[in-house]
């Protein structure tokens, strides 16, 4: 064997929701007030699409059914540019607040709108706030029953909003005899310490070099693909401020919004990125 192995293909993803739909603000902004609030998701998605296009990369857009229903043109634009449309559920209800029946209905409702407006097949799912965990042993079975090929819904870590510490760090088959693959959010391990390193606040709040180090470590030390995720509101310093949210949530939500686009450009240039369904195909081959 000569020469270095080609760089691993990492998964690039966007969780498409608006500034008022994030889990951290759930208690202060009621769902029935959403329609009265200013929607900024479409302009922010267009910025992200330009960033991806400039870098020549394709990614996966895990979109809420609620958003897709109100922004069909945006969905068609995303799909037409070669990105994958996947599901983020209907209205950001966390999976552990549902039961198997209501989860199945939520999945079905979101998927039919997503497929309808984008005219593309939806085979991937990401749970709002990575809310598939030890409390939802039925969730992967429901996804398999509905024919999903992958889920990226588990955080093998403890966090104040989510986490399933005992879950595997890399792709696994959660349902015996089913094709479904779960691709957990990326974590990095040093000694016996494990950190979430997949994106969101980790990427935005900490210096870029920390993310670069973490993804390099996963690619070279673990020899596995990493995944990253962004939210459209993370590149939007002009979004309305939510005054009554918990201080900790506000600090995390509003930090470094202005520097985000530059950071994303560096990340996109420093690693090899692709759609989640591509990463899943590679993982499936590796596991075969
Ligand atoms: Zn979300």
Boltz pocket constraint, residues with backbone or C-beta under 6 A from the ligand:
constraints:
  - pocket:
      binder: B
      contacts: [[A, 15], [A, 17], [A, 21], [A, 88], [A, 92], [A, 127], [A, 128], [A, 129]]
      max_distance: 6.0
